[in-house]
Amino acid sequence: MKIDLTQDLFSREKYLSKIRGFYHECELIKVLTGVRRCGKSSIMTLIMRELIEQGINEENILYFNLDKKPYISINTADKLDALIEKNNTAQGRKYLFIDEVQNVKNFEPVLNAWREEGDFSIFITGSNSYLLSGELVTKLTGRYIEFNILPFTFDEYLKAKEYFNKPLSSNPQIELQNYILEGGFPYALKLDAMDDKRTYVINLIAEIFDKDIRKRVKIRNKSVFDAVMDYIINNFGATTSINNIAEDLAKNGINVKRETVNRYIEALVDAKIIMPCNRFDMKSRRSLSGEKKFYLSDLSFFYALNTDNRINFGPVLENIVYNYARSLDYSVSVGRFGKFECDFIVRGTDMQYAYIQVAYTIALSKETEDREYRPLESIKDNYPRYVITTDYLLQQRNGIKNVNLMDFMSKNERF
């Protein structure tokens, strides 16, 4: 099975560094999830390259892309099992990579059986909502580890442009605006014309609906689904609830049950188009039910569906910070402290917290500065507190760190 080592791929070190410790782990199936076209297959190819560089023989690497010939007809568990068996000829540990595994009905028992052989390190990717949803937990009996892949975050966008010799401004604010309008899908970055980038994302949205959502969710009226999707995308970063959405749609003549709104939103979350951000009460240390925010896995979803290129920096910068934090494996919530709210509470895998306010600038007025600092000043614990802006003249106040967004992310800093 020849592994293509000639592809010109940007190294997604942010994700490879998380997966490396599991390359040779046979007990856990490695599952790469993420919105369609975010770069999962490229990361899989990069892993195979690294294994070969480590001295693993190519004959010990089994790679099947079930979306491409000659494996496109592999659509049943028996066919998948027979394919693996036929290619299981090498001695020692084998490395099994399966792209678009959801094309096989009931693939889970097959993978579990090969995992139990004890000498298979298994990696899978897939774009179908079924694979991306929580049902995988029970189907693979908990013997897996998930790596959530996002389109390029701002730091990756800058490095990828440099890698592919794309024009790169010396002014970080210009590059930030380019990133906002272009988005972070790897293939879109290779396209030069903005119209081509938008066309690519518009077609991607249609592909996600046809291949990932419609096959899983019963949608009686496509126009109603589109109305719910457009509402969520156009109001990203705004606090909302199922009731609010249904009521606002009704005002525009679209009558839809709350249960239907909830089902459609769950489908958009499963397909990784949107990501929920719950509100968290610091006093009770509990998530608050009802209202929440939704952020986009990529800002290009908004700009592809809107002809207006004006940037509302409030929700846009929040979205960029949210995705950046998620790419570093922080859990992210909106924080409430009595009468105050802060944009984000992030919690790392080490269970350490940080508090974040996000603003385009706090340099224009004392009122704006006070508005951003006041919620953080009300926090009495000793976890780090940040005001993230695009300002270059930074103002530290009462132990709160004021950091420049572009500088912070380009250095891949952690909170």
C-alpha positions in Angstrom: 0.0 0.0 0.0 1.9 3.0 -1.3 1.8 6.0 1.0 2.0 9.3 -1.0 4.9 11.2 0.4 4.9 13.8 -2.4 1.8 15.9 -1.3 2.8 19.4 -0.3 1.1 19.5 3.1 1.3 22.2 5.8 2.2 20.5 9.1 -0.6 21.0 11.6 1.8 20.8 14.6 -0.9 22.0 17.0 -2.7 18.7 16.5 0.1 16.4 15.7 1.7 17.2 19.0 -1.5 16.0 20.8 -1.7 12.7 18.8 2.0 11.7 18.8 1.8 10.1 22.2 -0.8 7.7 20.9 0.8 6.7 17.6 1.8 3.3 18.9 -1.1 2.8 21.3 -3.1 -0.3 20.4 -5.7 -0.2 23.2 -7.4 3.0 22.0 -8.8 3.8 18.6 -7.8 7.3 17.5 -10.8 9.3 16.1 -10.2 12.5 14.2 -13.4 14.6 14.2 -14.2 18.0 12.8 -16.2 19.8 10.2 -15.9 18.6 6.6 -12.8 19.8 4.8 -11.1 21.1 7.9 -7.9 19.0 7.2 -8.5 15.6 8.9 -7.2 13.6 6.0 -4.1 15.7 5.6 -3.3 15.2 9.3 -3.7 11.4 8.8 -1.3 11.6 5.9 1.2 13.6 8.0 1.0 10.9 10.8 1.8 8.2 8.2 4.8 10.2 7.0 6.1 10.5 10.5 5.7 6.8 11.1 7.8 6.0 8.0 10.4 8.6 9.2 10.5 6.7 12.5 11.5 3.6 10.6 8.1 1.8 10.4 7.9 -0.3 7.2 5.3 0.8 4.7 4.0 -2.7 4.5 3.0 -2.3 8.2 0.8 0.7 7.3 -2.6 0.0 6.0 -4.4 3.0 4.5 -7.9 3.0 3.0 -9.7 6.1 1.8 -13.3 4.8 1.5 -14.3 7.8 -0.6 -11.9 7.0 -3.4 -11.1 4.1 -5.7 -10.4 1.3 -5.4 -12.2 1.2 -2.0 -15.4 3.1 -2.8 -17.4 -0.2 -2.9 -16.4 -1.1 0.7 -19.7 -0.3 2.3 -20.5 -3.3 4.6 -18.9 -4.6 7.8 -18.0 -7.9 6.0 -16.3 -6.1 3.1 -14.3 -3.9 5.5 -13.2 -6.9 7.5 -12.2 -8.8 4.4 -10.2 -5.8 3.1 -8.2 -5.6 6.3 -7.7 -9.3 6.5 -6.4 -9.4 2.9 -3.9 -6.7 3.6 -2.8 -8.0 7.0 0.4 -9.6 5.8 3.2 -7.9 7.7 4.7 -9.1 10.9 4.6 -7.1 14.1 2.5 -4.0 14.9 0.3 -2.7 12.2 -1.0 0.9 11.7 -4.5 1.0 10.3 -5.8 4.2 8.8 -9.4 4.5 7.5 -10.6 7.7 5.9 -14.4 8.3 5.8 -15.2 5.2 7.8 -18.8 6.2 8.1 -19.3 4.9 4.6 -19.4 1.4 6.1 -22.6 0.4 7.9 -21.9 -1.0 11.4 -18.1 -0.5 11.1 -17.7 -0.4 14.9 -17.7 -4.2 15.7 -15.1 -4.7 13.0 -12.7 -2.1 14.4 -13.2 -3.4 17.9 -12.4 -6.9 16.8 -9.1 -5.7 15.1 -8.3 -3.6 18.1 -8.6 -6.6 20.3 -6.0 -8.4 18.2 -3.5 -6.3 20.2 -1.1 -5.4 17.4 -3.2 -2.8 15.6 -2.9 0.9 16.1 -6.1 2.2 14.5 -6.8 5.8 13.2 -10.2 6.8 11.7 -11.7 10.0 10.3 -15.1 10.8 9.0 -17.3 13.7 8.0 -20.8 12.2 8.6 -22.7 13.6 11.6 -23.2 10.1 12.8 -19.4 9.7 13.4 -19.2 13.2 14.9 -22.1 12.7 17.3 -21.9 11.3 20.8 -23.3 7.9 19.6 -19.7 6.8 19.0 -19.2 6.6 22.8 -21.4 3.6 23.1 -20.7 2.0 19.8 -16.9 1.7 20.4 -17.4 0.7 24.0 -15.3 3.6 25.3 -12.1 2.3 23.8 -11.2 5.4 21.8 -9.8 8.9 22.1 -11.1 11.8 20.1 -9.1 14.6 18.6 -11.3 17.5 17.5 -9.8 19.3 14.4 -10.7 22.8 13.5 -10.0 24.8 10.3 -7.0 27.0 10.6 -7.0 29.3 13.7 -5.4 32.7 13.2 -1.9 31.5 14.2 -2.1 28.5 11.8 -3.5 30.8 9.0 -0.4 33.0 9.2 2.0 30.1 9.2 0.2 28.4 6.3 0.3 31.5 4.2 4.0 31.7 4.8 4.4 28.0 4.0 2.5 28.3 0.7 4.3 31.6 -0.2 1.1 33.6 -0.2 1.4 37.4 0.2 1.7 38.3 3.9 1.3 41.8 5.1 3.8 43.2 7.7 0.7 44.8 9.4 -0.9 42.1 11.7 -4.2 44.1 11.7 -4.5 43.7 7.9 -3.8 40.0 8.2 -6.4 39.7 10.9 -9.0 41.3 8.6 -8.0 39.0 5.8 -8.4 36.0 8.1 -11.8 37.2 9.2 -13.1 37.6 5.6 -11.4 34.6 4.1 -11.8 32.1 6.9 -9.5 29.2 7.7 -10.4 26.3 5.5 -7.1 24.9 4.2 -8.2 24.6 0.5 -9.7 28.0 0.5 -6.3 29.5 1.5 -4.8 28.2 -1.7 -7.4 30.1 -3.8 -6.4 33.6 -4.7 -9.7 35.3 -5.6 -12.2 36.2 -2.8 -15.1 35.2 -5.1 -13.5 31.7 -5.5 -13.1 31.4 -1.7 -16.7 32.3 -1.1 -18.0 29.9 -3.9 -15.9 27.1 -2.3 -17.5 27.7 1.1 -21.1 28.0 -0.3 -20.6 24.7 -2.0 -19.1 23.2 1.2 -22.3 24.2 3.1 -24.4 22.4 0.5 -22.1 19.4 0.7 -22.4 19.2 4.5 -26.2 19.4 4.3 -26.4 16.7 1.6 -23.8 14.2 3.0 -23.8 14.9 6.7 -27.2 16.3 7.8 -29.9 15.1 5.5 -28.9 11.5 5.8 -29.3 11.6 9.6 -32.0 14.2 10.4 -35.5 14.1 9.0 -36.1 17.5 7.4 -39.6 18.0 6.0 -39.1 21.5 4.8 -35.6 22.6 3.6 -36.5 26.3 3.6 -37.4 26.1 7.4 -34.1 24.3 8.1 -32.3 27.0 6.1 -34.1 29.7 8.1 -32.9 28.2 11.4 -29.3 27.7 10.1 -29.2 31.3 8.7 -30.6 32.7 12.0 -27.9 30.9 14.0 -25.1 31.8 11.6 -26.2 35.4 11.4 -26.5 35.8 15.2 -23.3 34.0 16.2 -21.9 35.2 19.5 -25.3 36.5 20.7 -27.0 35.1 23.7 -30.1 33.2 22.6 -32.4 30.3 23.4 -34.7 27.9 21.6 -37.7 30.0 22.5 -36.1 33.2 21.3 -35.2 31.7 18.0 -38.7 30.2 17.4 -40.3 33.6 18.4 -38.0 35.6 16.1 -38.7 33.3 13.2 -42.4 33.5 13.8 -42.2 37.3 13.5 -40.8 36.8 10.0 -43.7 34.5 9.1 -41.8 31.2 9.7 -43.8 29.1 12.2 -41.7 26.3 13.5 -42.1 24.2 16.7 -39.5 24.6 19.4 -38.7 20.9 19.2 -37.9 21.2 15.5 -35.7 24.2 16.1 -33.8 22.2 18.8 -33.4 19.2 16.5 -32.1 21.4 13.6 -29.6 23.1 16.0 -28.4 19.7 17.3 -27.8 18.7 13.6 -25.7 21.8 13.0 -23.7 21.1 16.2 -23.2 17.4 15.2 -21.9 18.5 11.8 -19.5 21.0 13.6 -20.8 24.0 11.7 -21.6 25.7 15.0 -20.4 25.1 18.6 -22.4 25.9 21.7 -21.0 27.9 24.5 -22.9 27.5 27.8 -23.2 30.1 30.5 -21.5 29.2 33.8 -22.3 30.6 37.2 -19.1 30.9 39.2 -20.9 31.1 42.6 -22.8 27.8 42.2 -20.1 26.3 39.9 -22.9 25.1 37.6 -23.9 25.6 34.0 -27.0 27.7 33.5 -29.7 26.1 31.4 -31.7 27.9 28.8 -29.8 30.8 27.2 -26.4 30.1 25.5 -24.2 31.4 22.7 -23.2 29.7 19.5 -19.9 30.3 17.7 -18.9 29.2 14.1 -16.3 26.6 13.5 -15.1 29.0 10.7 -16.1 32.7 10.1 -16.3 32.0 6.4 -19.7 30.4 7.0 -21.0 33.9 7.9 -19.3 35.8 5.1 -20.2 33.2 2.4 -23.9 33.7 3.2 -23.8 37.5 3.4 -22.8 40.0 0.8 -21.9 42.7 3.4 -18.2 42.6 4.2 -18.5 45.0 7.1 -16.9 43.5 10.2 -18.8 43.6 13.6 -15.7 43.1 15.6 -17.5 42.3 18.9 -18.7 38.8 18.0 -16.0 38.2 15.4 -13.1 38.6 17.8 -15.0 36.5 20.4 -15.3 33.8 17.8 -11.6 33.9 17.0 -10.7 33.7 20.7 -13.2 30.9 21.2 -11.8 28.8 18.4 -8.3 29.5 19.5 -9.0 28.3 23.0 -10.8 25.2 21.7 -7.9 24.3 19.5 -5.7 24.3 22.6 -8.2 21.9 24.3 -9.7 24.4 26.7 -13.3 24.0 27.6 -15.0 27.4 27.2 -18.0 28.9 28.9 -19.6 32.4 29.3 -18.9 33.4 32.9 -21.4 35.0 35.3 -20.4 36.6 38.6 -23.5 38.0 40.3 -24.5 41.0 38.2 -21.4 40.8 36.0 -20.6 38.6 33.0 -17.3 38.0 31.4 -17.0 36.8 27.8 -15.2 33.5 28.6 -14.1 31.3 31.4 -11.6 28.8 30.0 -10.5 25.6 31.8 -7.5 23.6 30.7 -6.9 19.9 30.9 -4.9 20.7 34.1 -8.2 22.0 35.6 -6.8 25.5 35.9 -9.1 28.4 35.0 -8.6 31.7 33.2 -11.0 34.6 32.7 -11.2 36.5 29.4 -12.7 39.7 28.1 -12.5 40.4 24.4 -12.8 43.9 22.8 -11.5 45.5 19.6 -10.1 48.4 21.5 -10.2 49.9 25.0 -8.0 52.9 24.0 -10.7 55.3 22.9 -12.5 56.0 26.2 -12.2 55.5 29.9 -15.8 54.2 29.8 -14.9 51.4 27.4 -11.8 50.5 29.5 -13.9 50.4 32.7 -16.6 48.2 31.0 -14.1 45.6 30.0 -12.1 45.6 33.3 -14.9 45.8 35.8 -16.2 42.2 35.5 -12.7 40.8 35.9 -12.0 43.1 38.9 -15.0 41.6 40.6 -13.4 38.1 40.6 -11.7 37.3 43.9 -9.7 34.2 43.1 -6.1 34.1 41.9 -6.6 32.6 38.4 -5.2 34.6 35.4 -7.4 37.4 34.0 -7.1 38.8 30.5 -8.4 41.6 28.4 -7.7 40.7 24.8 -7.7 43.6 22.3 -6.1 44.7 19.0 -4.5 47.6 20.8 -0.7 48.0 20.8 -0.5 50.4 23.7 -1.4 47.9 26.4 -2.8 48.9 29.8 -2.2 46.6 32.8 -4.7 47.2 35.6 -5.1 45.5 39.0 -3.2 42.4 38.0 -5.2 41.9 34.8 -3.2 41.2 31.7 -4.0 43.3 28.6 -2.7 41.4 25.6 -2.7 42.0 21.9 -4.7 39.3 20.1 -2.5 39.1 17.0 0.7 38.9 19.0 -0.7 36.5 21.6 -1.9 34.0 19.0 1.0 34.3 16.5 3.2 33.2 19.4 0.8 30.3 20.2 0.5 31.5 23.8 -1.6 29.7 26.4 -4.0 31.3 28.9 
